[in-house]
């Protein structure tokens, strides 16, 4: 071994710098806990390193990373509820923000993930289809359901 970074190592370093923040933000939105999101982000990029030659890594690296992150988060879902962070929210918008956070936390994981990736991360329907391994029609239906559930849960949280 020469100790010099390989082309693969350099590509992964660029991938990490470019996508770490958005992957972490996505995971934090799903799990609601910084420590867990930090750990899942690390695990996601370690898995990316181990599977860099898989299909999808070079075709759409962003979608590939979100898919890895989603799977990591899904594997821990039953344990999330015990460790959600509670951060003080102040100001005039506090009731609306709290209602939105409560509503988001109540969504089933697939709907929550799709909504966060579409609305927060700005991903296209095509990218979501690739991440979840499903058709465009299924993604549209999932987002429609997510928005309906979110609105209903937010209204309930406000009352």
DSSP file (Angstrom, degrees, kcal/mol; ACC not computed):
  #  RESIDUE AA STRUCTURE BP1 BP2  ACC     N-H-->O    O-->H-N    N-H-->O    O-->H-N    TCO  KAPPA ALPHA  PHI   PSI    X-CA   Y-CA   Z-CA
    1    1 A X              0   0    0      0, 0.0     0, 0.0     0, 0.0     0, 0.0   0.000 360.0 360.0 360.0 138.1    0.0    0.0    0.0
    2    2 A X        -     0   0    0      2,-0.2     3,-0.1     1,-0.0     0, 0.0   0.678 360.0-129.0 -89.1 -18.6    1.2    3.4   -0.9
    3    3 A X        +     0   0    0      1,-0.3     2,-0.2     0, 0.0     3,-0.0   0.376  67.8 125.8  84.5  -5.8   -0.8    5.3    1.7
    4    4 A X  S    S-     0   0    0      1,-0.1    -1,-0.3     0, 0.0    -2,-0.2  -0.610  70.4-101.0 -84.8 147.0   -2.1    7.7   -1.0
    5    5 A X        -     0   0    0     -2,-0.2     2,-0.1    -3,-0.1    -1,-0.1  -0.401  36.5-133.7 -65.8 141.5   -5.8    8.1   -1.4
    6    6 A X     >  -     0   0    0     -2,-0.1     4,-2.4     1,-0.1     5,-0.2  -0.366  27.0-102.2 -84.9 171.2   -7.3    6.2   -4.3
    7    7 A X  H  > S+     0   0    0      1,-0.2     4,-2.4     2,-0.2     5,-0.2   0.895 125.8  52.9 -59.8 -39.7   -9.7    7.7   -6.8
    8    8 A X  H  > S+     0   0    0      2,-0.2     4,-2.5     1,-0.2    -1,-0.2   0.916 107.9  49.9 -61.8 -45.0  -12.5    5.9   -4.9
    9    9 A X  H  > S+     0   0    0      1,-0.2     4,-2.2     2,-0.2    -2,-0.2   0.903 111.5  48.6 -61.4 -41.9  -11.4    7.4   -1.6
   10   10 A X  H  X S+     0   0    0     -4,-2.4     4,-2.2     2,-0.2    -1,-0.2   0.907 110.8  50.4 -65.7 -41.3  -11.4   10.9   -3.2
   11   11 A X  H  X S+     0   0    0     -4,-2.4     4,-2.5     1,-0.2    -2,-0.2   0.917 111.6  48.3 -62.4 -43.3  -14.8   10.4   -4.7
   12   12 A X  H  X S+     0   0    0     -4,-2.5     4,-2.6     2,-0.2    -1,-0.2   0.872 109.1  53.2 -65.7 -36.6  -16.2    9.3   -1.3
   13   13 A X  H  X S+     0   0    0     -4,-2.2     4,-2.4     2,-0.2    -1,-0.2   0.908 111.2  46.2 -64.3 -41.3  -14.6   12.3    0.4
   14   14 A X  H  X S+     0   0    0     -4,-2.2     4,-2.6     2,-0.2    -2,-0.2   0.923 112.0  51.5 -64.9 -44.0  -16.3   14.6   -2.0
   15   15 A X  H  X S+     0   0    0     -4,-2.5     4,-2.2     1,-0.2     5,-0.2   0.912 110.7  48.9 -58.2 -44.2  -19.5   12.7   -1.6
   16   16 A X  H  X S+     0   0    0     -4,-2.6     4,-2.3     2,-0.2     5,-0.2   0.947 113.2  45.4 -62.7 -49.9  -19.2   13.1    2.2
   17   17 A X  H  < S+     0   0    0     -4,-2.4     4,-0.3     1,-0.2    -1,-0.2   0.887 117.5  45.0 -61.7 -38.7  -18.5   16.8    2.1
   18   18 A X  H  < S+     0   0    0     -4,-2.6     4,-0.2    -5,-0.2    -1,-0.2   0.830 127.4  23.2 -76.0 -33.1  -21.3   17.5   -0.4
   19   19 A X  H  X S+     0   0    0     -4,-2.2     4,-2.6    -5,-0.2     5,-0.3   0.506  90.9  94.1-117.9  -6.1  -24.0   15.4    1.2
   20   20 A X  H  X S+     0   0    0     -4,-2.3     4,-2.7    -5,-0.2     5,-0.2   0.922  89.2  48.6 -56.7 -47.3  -23.3   15.0    4.9
   21   21 A X  H  > S+     0   0    0     -4,-0.3     4,-2.5    -5,-0.2    -1,-0.2   0.910 114.0  44.1 -61.5 -45.0  -25.4   17.9    6.0
   22   22 A X  H  > S+     0   0    0     -4,-0.2     4,-2.3     2,-0.2    -1,-0.2   0.883 114.3  49.6 -71.2 -37.0  -28.4   17.0    4.0
   23   23 A X  H  X S+     0   0    0     -4,-2.6     4,-2.5     2,-0.2    -2,-0.2   0.927 113.3  47.2 -65.0 -43.7  -28.2   13.3    5.0
   24   24 A X  H  X S+     0   0    0     -4,-2.7     4,-2.9    -5,-0.3    -2,-0.2   0.922 111.9  50.2 -63.3 -43.8  -27.9   14.3    8.7
   25   25 A X  H  X S+     0   0    0     -4,-2.5     4,-2.2    -5,-0.2    -1,-0.2   0.900 110.9  49.6 -61.3 -41.1  -30.8   16.8    8.4
   26   26 A X  H  X S+     0   0    0     -4,-2.3     4,-1.5     2,-0.2    -2,-0.2   0.937 113.1  45.8 -61.9 -48.0  -33.0   14.1    6.8
   27   27 A X  H  X S+     0   0    0     -4,-2.5     4,-2.9     1,-0.2     5,-0.4   0.896 111.5  51.8 -64.8 -39.9  -32.1   11.6    9.5
   28   28 A X  H  X S+     0   0    0     -4,-2.9     4,-2.7     1,-0.2    -1,-0.2   0.904 107.6  52.8 -63.2 -40.2  -32.7   14.2   12.3
   29   29 A X  H  < S+     0   0    0     -4,-2.2    -1,-0.2    -5,-0.2    -2,-0.2   0.831 114.5  43.8 -63.5 -30.9  -36.1   15.0   10.8
   30   30 A X  H  < S+     0   0    0     -4,-1.5    -2,-0.2    -5,-0.1    -1,-0.2   0.915 126.6  26.2 -79.2 -44.6  -36.9   11.3   10.9
   31   31 A X  H  < S-     0   0    0     -4,-2.9    -3,-0.2    -5,-0.1    -2,-0.2   0.708  85.7-143.2 -99.3 -21.1  -35.6   10.4   14.4
   32   32 A X     <  +     0   0    0     -4,-2.7    53,-2.6    -5,-0.4     2,-0.4   0.711  67.3  99.8  70.3  20.7  -35.8   13.7   16.3
   33   33 A X     >  -     0   0    0     -6,-0.2     4,-2.6    51,-0.2     5,-0.2  -0.973  61.3-151.2-143.9 124.1  -32.6   13.1   18.2
   34   34 A X  H  > S+     0   0    0     -2,-0.4     4,-3.0     2,-0.2     5,-0.2   0.906  96.9  50.8 -63.5 -44.3  -29.2   14.6   17.4
   35   35 A X  H  > S+     0   0    0      1,-0.2     4,-2.4     2,-0.2    -1,-0.2   0.929 113.9  44.5 -61.1 -44.7  -27.1   11.8   18.8
   36   36 A X  H  > S+     0   0    0      2,-0.2     4,-2.9     1,-0.2     5,-0.2   0.915 113.9  50.0 -65.6 -42.4  -29.1    9.1   17.0
   37   37 A X  H  X S+     0   0    0     -4,-2.6     4,-2.2     2,-0.2    -2,-0.2   0.898 110.5  51.1 -62.6 -40.0  -28.9   11.2   13.8
   38   38 A X  H  X S+     0   0    0     -4,-3.0     4,-2.3     2,-0.2    -2,-0.2   0.944 113.0  45.0 -60.0 -48.2  -25.2   11.6   14.2
   39   39 A X  H  X S+     0   0    0     -4,-2.4     4,-2.6     1,-0.2    -2,-0.2   0.915 113.6  48.9 -64.3 -43.9  -24.7    7.9   14.6
   40   40 A X  H  X S+     0   0    0     -4,-2.9     4,-2.4     2,-0.2    -1,-0.2   0.857 109.2  53.7 -65.8 -34.2  -27.0    7.0   11.7
   41   41 A X  H  X S+     0   0    0     -4,-2.2     4,-2.2    -5,-0.2    -1,-0.2   0.936 110.1  47.1 -64.1 -45.9  -25.1    9.5    9.5
   42   42 A X  H  X S+     0   0    0     -4,-2.3     4,-2.1     1,-0.2    -2,-0.2   0.932 113.3  48.4 -59.3 -46.1  -21.8    7.9   10.3
   43   43 A X  H  X S+     0   0    0     -4,-2.6     4,-2.5     1,-0.2    -1,-0.2   0.877 108.7  54.7 -63.6 -37.5  -23.2    4.4    9.7
   44   44 A X  H  X S+     0   0    0     -4,-2.4     4,-2.1     1,-0.2    -1,-0.2   0.930 111.1  43.6 -61.4 -45.8  -24.7    5.6    6.4
   45   45 A X  H  X S+     0   0    0     -4,-2.2     4,-2.0     2,-0.2    -1,-0.2   0.811 111.8  53.5 -74.0 -28.1  -21.4    6.8    5.1
   46   46 A X  H  X S+     0   0    0     -4,-2.1     4,-2.2     2,-0.2    -1,-0.2   0.914 110.4  47.6 -67.0 -41.8  -19.6    3.7    6.4
   47   47 A X  H  X S+     0   0    0     -4,-2.5     4,-2.0     1,-0.2    -2,-0.2   0.892 109.6  53.7 -64.7 -38.0  -22.1    1.6    4.5
   48   48 A X  H  < S+     0   0    0     -4,-2.1    -1,-0.2     1,-0.2    -2,-0.2   0.910 108.0  50.6 -60.6 -41.8  -21.5    3.8    1.4
   49   49 A X  H >< S+     0   0    0     -4,-2.0     3,-0.8     1,-0.2    -2,-0.2   0.914 112.6  45.9 -62.2 -43.4  -17.8    3.2    1.7
   50   50 A X  H 3< S+     0   0    0     -4,-2.2    -1,-0.2     1,-0.2     3,-0.2   0.807 122.7  35.5 -69.9 -28.8  -18.3   -0.5    1.9
   51   51 A X  T >< S+     0   0    0     -4,-2.0     3,-2.3    -5,-0.2    -1,-0.2   0.002  73.1 128.4-116.2  28.1  -20.8   -0.6   -1.0
   52   52 A X  T <  S+     0   0    0     -3,-0.8    -1,-0.2     1,-0.3    -2,-0.1   0.735  72.4  56.3 -59.8 -23.9  -19.3    2.1   -3.3
   53   53 A X  T 3  S+     0   0    0     -3,-0.2    -1,-0.3    -4,-0.1     3,-0.1   0.380  83.6 114.9 -90.0   5.1  -19.4   -0.2   -6.3
   54   54 A X  S X  S-     0   0    0     -3,-2.3     3,-1.5     1,-0.1     4,-0.5  -0.310  80.8 -87.6 -74.5 159.5  -23.1   -1.0   -6.0
   55   55 A X  T 3  S+     0   0    0      1,-0.2    -1,-0.1     2,-0.1    -2,-0.1  -0.431 114.5  30.1 -63.3 135.5  -25.6    0.1   -8.7
   56   56 A X  T 3> S+     0   0    0     -2,-0.1     4,-1.9    -3,-0.1     8,-0.4   0.029  89.2  99.0 104.3 -27.0  -26.8    3.6   -8.0
   57   57 A X  T <4 S+     0   0    0     -3,-1.5    -2,-0.1     1,-0.2     8,-0.1   0.922  99.9  22.7 -61.1 -44.7  -23.7    4.9   -6.3
   58   58 A X  T  4 S+     0   0    0     -4,-0.5     3,-0.4     2,-0.2    -1,-0.2   0.748 119.1  61.1 -94.2 -25.8  -22.5    6.7   -9.4
   59   59 A X  T  4 S-     0   0    0      1,-0.2    -2,-0.2     2,-0.1     2,-0.2   0.950 133.4  -7.2 -66.4 -48.4  -25.8    7.0  -11.3
   60   60 A X     X  +     0   0    0     -4,-1.9     4,-2.4     1,-0.1    -1,-0.2  -0.631  68.3 179.5-148.1  83.0  -27.4    9.1   -8.6
   61   61 A X  H  > S+     0   0    0     -3,-0.4     4,-2.5     1,-0.2     5,-0.2   0.841  81.8  54.8 -58.6 -36.6  -25.2    9.4   -5.5
   62   62 A X  H  > S+     0   0    0      2,-0.2     4,-2.4     1,-0.2    -1,-0.2   0.956 111.4  42.9 -62.7 -51.2  -27.7   11.6   -3.6
   63   63 A X  H  > S+     0   0    0      1,-0.2     4,-2.4     2,-0.2    -2,-0.2   0.894 113.1  54.2 -62.1 -39.9  -30.6    9.2   -4.0
   64   64 A X  H  X S+     0   0    0     -4,-2.4     4,-2.2    -8,-0.4    -1,-0.2   0.919 109.8  46.6 -60.5 -45.2  -28.3    6.3   -3.2
   65   65 A X  H  X S+     0   0    0     -4,-2.5     4,-2.8     2,-0.2    -2,-0.2   0.909 111.5  50.5 -65.5 -42.5  -27.2    8.0    0.1
   66   66 A X  H  X S+     0   0    0     -4,-2.4     4,-3.0     2,-0.2    -1,-0.2   0.892 109.5  52.0 -62.4 -38.0  -30.8    8.8    1.1
   67   67 A X  H  X S+     0   0    0     -4,-2.4     4,-2.2     2,-0.2    -2,-0.2   0.927 111.3  46.6 -63.5 -44.0  -31.8    5.2    0.4
   68   68 A X  H  X S+     0   0    0     -4,-2.2     4,-2.0     2,-0.2    -2,-0.2   0.922 114.5  47.8 -61.7 -43.9  -29.0    4.0    2.7
   69   69 A X  H  X S+     0   0    0     -4,-2.8     4,-2.6     2,-0.2    -2,-0.2   0.911 109.9  52.0 -64.6 -43.2  -30.0    6.5    5.4
   70   70 A X  H  X S+     0   0    0     -4,-3.0     4,-2.8     1,-0.2    -1,-0.2   0.918 109.5  49.4 -60.0 -44.2  -33.6    5.6    5.2
   71   71 A X  H  X S+     0   0    0     -4,-2.2     4,-1.6     2,-0.2    -1,-0.2   0.895 110.3  50.9 -63.7 -39.4  -32.9    2.0    5.6
   72   72 A X  H  X S+     0   0    0     -4,-2.0     4,-0.6     2,-0.2    -2,-0.2   0.943 113.4  45.2 -61.0 -47.4  -30.7    2.7    8.6
   73   73 A X  H >X S+     0   0    0     -4,-2.6     3,-1.3     1,-0.2     4,-0.7   0.903 109.6  54.9 -64.6 -41.6  -33.4    4.8   10.2
   74   74 A X  H >< S+     0   0    0     -4,-2.8     3,-0.6     1,-0.3     4,-0.3   0.832 100.7  60.1 -62.3 -32.2  -36.1    2.2    9.5
   75   75 A X  H 3< S+     0   0    0     -4,-1.6    -1,-0.3     1,-0.2    -2,-0.2   0.714 112.6  38.3 -69.8 -18.3  -34.1   -0.4   11.3
   76   76 A X  H X< S+     0   0    0     -3,-1.3     3,-2.3    -4,-0.6     4,-0.5   0.438  80.5 114.3-107.9  -1.6  -34.3    1.6   14.5
   77   77 A X  G X<  +     0   0    0     -4,-0.7     3,-1.6    -3,-0.6     4,-0.5   0.787  69.5  58.0 -47.5 -45.1  -37.8    3.0   14.3
   78   78 A X  G 3  S+     0   0    0     -4,-0.3    -1,-0.3     1,-0.3     3,-0.2   0.767 107.1  50.5 -60.5 -21.9  -39.3    1.2   17.3
   79   79 A X  G X  S+     0   0    0     -3,-2.3     3,-0.7     1,-0.2     4,-0.3   0.528  87.0  85.0 -92.9  -5.5  -36.7    2.7   19.6
   80   80 A X  G X  S+     0   0    0     -3,-1.6     3,-2.3    -4,-0.5     4,-0.3   0.909  75.2  67.5 -64.0 -43.8  -37.1    6.4   18.6
   81   81 A X  G >  S+     0   0    0     -4,-0.5     3,-0.6     1,-0.3    -1,-0.2   0.747  94.8  57.1 -53.3 -30.1  -40.0    7.3   20.8
   82   82 A X  G <  S+     0   0    0     -3,-0.7    -1,-0.3     1,-0.2    -2,-0.2   0.693 112.4  38.6 -75.4 -17.6  -38.0    7.0   24.0
   83   83 A X  G <  S+     0   0    0     -3,-2.3    -1,-0.2    -4,-0.3    -2,-0.2   0.176  71.0 142.9-125.9  18.6  -35.3    9.5   23.0
   84   84 A X    <   -     0   0    0     -3,-0.6   -51,-0.2    -4,-0.3     2,-0.1  -0.400  50.4-120.8 -64.9 134.2  -36.9   12.4   21.1
   85   85 A X        -     0   0    0    -53,-2.6     2,-0.6    -2,-0.1    -1,-0.1  -0.447  16.0-150.4 -74.0 146.4  -35.3   15.7   22.0
   86   86 A X        +     0   0    0     -2,-0.1     2,-0.4     2,-0.0    -1,-0.0  -0.963  19.2 179.7-117.6 111.8  -37.4   18.5   23.5
   87   87 A X        -     0   0    0     -2,-0.6     2,-0.1     0, 0.0    -2,-0.0  -0.914  33.5-107.2-113.9 139.9  -36.1   21.9   22.5
   88   88 A X        -     0   0    0     -2,-0.4     2,-0.5     1,-0.0    -2,-0.0  -0.415  30.9-163.1 -66.5 135.4  -37.7   25.1   23.6
   89   89 A X        +     0   0    0     -2,-0.1     2,-0.3     2,-0.0     9,-0.0  -0.986  14.7 176.9-120.4 123.9  -39.5   27.0   20.9
   90   90 A X        +     0   0    0     -2,-0.5     3,-0.2     4,-0.1     2,-0.1  -0.757  27.8  54.6-123.8 168.6  -40.3   30.6   21.5
   91   91 A X  S >  S-     0   0    0     -2,-0.3     3,-1.3     1,-0.2     4,-0.3  -0.329  95.1 -55.0 101.7 177.0  -41.9   33.5   19.7
   92   92 A X  T 3  S+     0   0    0      1,-0.3     3,-0.4     2,-0.1     4,-0.3   0.816 132.0  52.5 -62.9 -32.6  -45.1   34.1   17.9
   93   93 A X  T 3> S+     0   0    0     -3,-0.2     4,-2.6     1,-0.2     3,-0.3   0.473  78.8 102.3 -85.3  -0.9  -44.7   31.2   15.6
   94   94 A X  H <> S+     0   0    0     -3,-1.3     4,-3.0     1,-0.2     5,-0.3   0.891  78.2  50.4 -53.6 -48.5  -44.1   28.7   18.4
   95   95 A X  H  > S+     0   0    0     -3,-0.4     4,-2.3    -4,-0.3    -1,-0.2   0.910 113.9  45.3 -59.6 -40.2  -47.7   27.1   18.4
   96   96 A X  H  > S+     0   0    0     -3,-0.3     4,-2.2    -4,-0.3    -1,-0.2   0.898 114.3  48.6 -68.7 -39.6  -47.6   26.5   14.7
   97   97 A X  H  X S+     0   0    0     -4,-2.6     4,-2.6     2,-0.2     5,-0.2   0.934 112.8  47.5 -65.1 -46.0  -44.0   25.1   14.8
   98   98 A X  H  X S+     0   0    0     -4,-3.0     4,-2.7    -5,-0.2     5,-0.2   0.926 111.6  50.8 -61.2 -45.1  -44.9   22.8   17.7
   99   99 A X  H  X S+     0   0    0     -4,-2.3     4,-2.3    -5,-0.3    -1,-0.2   0.898 111.6  48.2 -60.5 -40.4  -48.1   21.7   15.9
  100  100 A X  H  X S+     0   0    0     -4,-2.2     4,-2.6     2,-0.2    -2,-0.2   0.907 112.3  47.9 -67.1 -41.9  -46.1   20.9   12.7
  101  101 A X  H  X S+     0   0    0     -4,-2.6     4,-2.1     2,-0.2    -2,-0.2   0.909 113.3  47.7 -65.6 -41.7  -43.4   19.0   14.6
  102  102 A X  H  X S+     0   0    0     -4,-2.7     4,-1.1    -5,-0.2    -2,-0.2   0.924 113.2  48.9 -63.5 -43.9  -46.0   16.9   16.5
  103  103 A X  H >X S+     0   0    0     -4,-2.3     4,-0.7    -5,-0.2     3,-0.6   0.919 110.7  49.8 -62.8 -44.4  -47.8   16.2   13.3
  104  104 A X  H >< S+     0   0    0     -4,-2.6     3,-1.1     1,-0.2    -1,-0.2   0.904 107.5  54.2 -61.6 -42.0  -44.7   15.2   11.5
  105  105 A X  H 3< S+     0   0    0     -4,-2.1    -1,-0.2     1,-0.2    -2,-0.2   0.754 104.1  57.1 -64.9 -24.0  -43.7   12.8   14.3
  106  106 A X  H << S+     0   0    0     -4,-1.1    -1,-0.2    -3,-0.6    -2,-0.2   0.645  84.5 101.0 -83.7 -14.6  -47.1   11.1   14.0
  107  107 A X  S << S-     0   0    0     -3,-1.1    39,-0.0    -4,-0.7    -3,-0.0  -0.403  84.9-102.8 -69.9 145.5  -46.7   10.2   10.4
  108  108 A X     >  -     0   0    0      1,-0.1     4,-2.8    -2,-0.1     3,-0.4  -0.356  40.6-105.1 -60.6 151.1  -45.7    6.6    9.5
  109  109 A X  H  > S+     0   0    0      1,-0.2     4,-3.0     2,-0.2     5,-0.3   0.864 116.4  51.0 -52.0 -48.3  -42.1    6.4    8.5
  110  110 A X  H  > S+     0   0    0      1,-0.2     4,-2.1     2,-0.2    -1,-0.2   0.916 115.8  42.3 -60.5 -40.8  -42.5    6.0    4.7
  111  111 A X  H  > S+     0   0    0     -3,-0.4     4,-2.5     2,-0.2    -1,-0.2   0.905 115.3  49.9 -70.2 -41.5  -44.8    9.0    4.5
  112  112 A X  H  X S+     0   0    0     -4,-2.8     4,-2.6     2,-0.2     5,-0.2   0.933 112.6  47.3 -61.4 -46.7  -42.7   11.1    6.9
  113  113 A X  H  X S+     0   0    0     -4,-3.0     4,-2.6    -5,-0.2     5,-0.2   0.922 113.0  48.1 -62.9 -45.0  -39.5   10.3    4.9
  114  114 A X  H  X S+     0   0    0     -4,-2.1     4,-2.1    -5,-0.3     5,-0.2   0.915 113.3  48.0 -62.6 -43.0  -41.1   11.1    1.6
  115  115 A X  H  X>S+     0   0    0     -4,-2.5     4,-3.0     2,-0.2     5,-0.6   0.915 113.2  47.2 -65.4 -43.6  -42.5   14.4    2.9
  116  116 A X  I  X>S+     0   0    0     -4,-2.6     4,-1.8    -5,-0.2     5,-1.8   0.931 113.7  47.7 -64.0 -45.4  -39.2   15.5    4.4
  117  117 A X  I  <5S+     0   0    0     -4,-2.6     6,-2.5    -5,-0.2    -1,-0.2   0.867 119.3  39.8 -65.6 -35.5  -37.3   14.6    1.3
  118  118 A X  I  <5S+     0   0    0     -4,-2.1     4,-0.4     4,-0.2    -2,-0.2   0.948 127.7  28.5 -78.0 -50.3  -39.7   16.4   -1.0
  119  119 A X  I  <5S+     0   0    0     -4,-3.0    -3,-0.2    -5,-0.2    -2,-0.2   0.877 131.8  30.1 -85.0 -38.9  -40.5   19.5    1.1
  120  120 A X  I  <<S+     0   0    0     -4,-1.8    -3,-0.2    -5,-0.6    -4,-0.1   0.898 131.4  31.6 -87.8 -44.3  -37.3   20.0    3.1
  121  121 A X  S   <S-     0   0    0     -5,-1.8    -3,-0.2     2,-0.0    -4,-0.2   0.610  97.4-132.0 -92.6 -13.5  -34.7   18.6    0.8
  122  122 A X        +     0   0    0     -4,-0.4    -4,-0.2    -6,-0.3    -3,-0.1   0.753  42.2 167.3  73.1  24.9  -36.4   19.5   -2.5
  123  123 A X        -     0   0    0     -6,-2.5    -1,-0.2     1,-0.1     2,-0.1  -0.386  33.4-116.4 -73.4 151.8  -36.0   16.2   -4.2
  124  124 A X     >  -     0   0    0      1,-0.1     4,-2.3    -2,-0.1     5,-0.2  -0.326  24.1-108.9 -80.4 166.1  -38.0   15.4   -7.4
  125  125 A X  H  > S+     0   0    0      1,-0.2     4,-2.6     2,-0.2     5,-0.2   0.880 121.4  55.2 -61.7 -37.2  -40.6   12.7   -7.7
  126  126 A X  H  > S+     0   0    0      2,-0.2     4,-1.9     1,-0.2    -1,-0.2   0.912 107.7  47.9 -63.1 -42.7  -38.2   10.8   -9.9
  127  127 A X  H  > S+     0   0    0      2,-0.2     4,-2.6     1,-0.2    -1,-0.2   0.907 111.8  49.9 -65.1 -40.6  -35.5   10.9   -7.1
  128  128 A X  H  X S+     0   0    0     -4,-2.3     4,-2.7     1,-0.2     5,-0.2   0.905 107.8  54.1 -63.4 -40.3  -38.0    9.8   -4.5
  129  129 A X  H  X>S+     0   0    0     -4,-2.6     5,-1.9     1,-0.2     4,-0.9   0.899 111.1  45.9 -59.1 -41.1  -39.0    6.9   -6.8
  130  130 A X  H  <5S+     0   0    0     -4,-1.9    -2,-0.2     3,-0.2    -1,-0.2   0.910 112.3  50.4 -68.4 -42.8  -35.4    5.8   -7.0
  131  131 A X  H  <5S+     0   0    0     -4,-2.6    -2,-0.2     1,-0.2    -1,-0.2   0.925 119.5  35.3 -61.8 -46.2  -34.8    6.1   -3.3
  132  132 A X  H  <5S-     0   0    0     -4,-2.7    -1,-0.2    -5,-0.2    -2,-0.2   0.509 104.7-126.5 -90.3  -4.2  -37.9    4.1   -2.3
  133  133 A X  T  <5S+     0   0    0     -4,-0.9     2,-0.3    -5,-0.2    -3,-0.2   0.904  70.0 112.5  63.4  42.5  -37.6    1.7   -5.2
  134  134 A X      < -     0   0    0     -5,-1.9    -1,-0.2    -6,-0.2    -2,-0.1  -0.843  69.8 -80.8-139.7 173.9  -41.2    2.3   -6.4
  135  135 A X     >  -     0   0    0     -2,-0.3     4,-1.9     1,-0.1     5,-0.1  -0.256  36.9-113.1 -76.3 163.0  -43.1    3.8   -9.2
  136  136 A X  H  > S+     0   0    0      1,-0.2     4,-2.7     2,-0.2     5,-0.2   0.891 118.8  55.5 -60.3 -40.1  -43.8    7.5   -9.7
  137  137 A X  H  > S+     0   0    0      1,-0.2     4,-2.3     2,-0.2    -1,-0.2   0.895 106.6  49.8 -60.6 -40.6  -47.5    6.8   -9.2
  138  138 A X  H  > S+     0   0    0      2,-0.2     4,-2.6     1,-0.2    -1,-0.2   0.885 110.8  50.0 -65.4 -38.4  -46.8    5.2   -5.8
  139  139 A X  H  X S+     0   0    0     -4,-1.9     4,-2.7     2,-0.2     5,-0.2   0.924 110.4  49.5 -66.0 -43.9  -44.6    8.2   -4.8
  140  140 A X  H  X S+     0   0    0     -4,-2.7     4,-2.2     1,-0.2    -2,-0.2   0.914 113.4  46.7 -61.1 -42.3  -47.4   10.6   -5.8
  141  141 A X  H  X S+     0   0    0     -4,-2.3     4,-2.6     2,-0.2    -2,-0.2   0.901 111.6  51.5 -65.9 -40.6  -49.9    8.6   -3.8
  142  142 A X  H  X S+     0   0    0     -4,-2.6     4,-2.6     1,-0.2    -2,-0.2   0.911 112.1  46.2 -63.0 -42.5  -47.5    8.4   -0.8
  143  143 A X  H  X S+     0   0    0     -4,-2.7     4,-2.7     2,-0.2     5,-0.2   0.881 111.0  52.2 -69.2 -37.7  -47.0   12.1   -0.8
  144  144 A X  H  X S+     0   0    0     -4,-2.2     4,-2.2    -5,-0.2    -2,-0.2   0.946 113.1  44.7 -60.7 -47.7  -50.8   12.8   -1.2
  145  145 A X  H  X S+     0   0    0     -4,-2.6     4,-2.8     1,-0.2     5,-0.2   0.911 112.6  52.2 -62.1 -42.8  -51.4   10.5    1.8
  146  146 A X  H  X S+     0   0    0     -4,-2.6     4,-2.7     1,-0.2    -2,-0.2   0.919 110.3  47.3 -61.0 -44.8  -48.6   12.1    3.8
  147  147 A X  H  X S+     0   0    0     -4,-2.7     4,-2.6     2,-0.2    -1,-0.2   0.898 113.1  48.8 -65.4 -40.1  -49.9   15.7    3.2
  148  148 A X  H  X S+     0   0    0     -4,-2.2     4,-2.3    -5,-0.2    -2,-0.2   0.941 114.6  44.5 -64.7 -47.0  -53.4   14.7    4.2
  149  149 A X  H  X S+     0   0    0     -4,-2.8     4,-2.7     1,-0.2     5,-0.2   0.896 113.3  52.0 -63.4 -40.0  -52.2   12.9    7.4
  150  150 A X  H  X S+     0   0    0     -4,-2.7     4,-2.6    -5,-0.2     5,-0.2   0.936 110.3  47.2 -62.8 -47.8  -49.9   15.8    8.2
  151  151 A X  H  X S+     0   0    0     -4,-2.6     4,-2.3     2,-0.2    -2,-0.2   0.925 114.5  47.1 -60.2 -44.6  -52.7   18.5    7.8
  152  152 A X  H  X S+     0   0    0     -4,-2.3     4,-2.1     1,-0.2    -2,-0.2   0.932 114.4  46.0 -63.9 -46.1  -55.1   16.4    9.9
  153  153 A X  H  X S+     0   0    0     -4,-2.7     4,-2.1     1,-0.2    -1,-0.2   0.867 111.9  52.3 -65.7 -36.3  -52.5   15.8   12.6
  154  154 A X  H  X S+     0   0    0     -4,-2.6     4,-1.5    -5,-0.2    -1,-0.2   0.906 108.9  49.4 -67.6 -40.7  -51.4   19.4   12.6
  155  155 A X  H  X S+     0   0    0     -4,-2.3     4,-0.9     1,-0.2    -2,-0.2   0.911 112.0  48.7 -63.7 -41.2  -55.0   20.6   13.1
  156  156 A X  H  < S+     0   0    0     -4,-2.1     3,-0.5     1,-0.2    -2,-0.2   0.876 109.4  52.8 -65.1 -37.1  -55.4   18.1   16.0
  157  157 A X  H  < S+     0   0    0     -4,-2.1    -1,-0.2     1,-0.2    -2,-0.2   0.789 105.0  55.8 -70.0 -27.2  -52.2   19.3   17.6
  158  158 A X  H  <        0   0    0     -4,-1.5    -1,-0.2     1,-0.2    -2,-0.2   0.728 360.0 360.0 -76.5 -21.8  -53.4   23.0   17.4
  159  159 A X     <        0   0    0     -4,-0.9    -1,-0.2    -3,-0.5    -2,-0.2   0.468 360.0 360.0 -93.5 360.0  -56.6   22.2   19.4
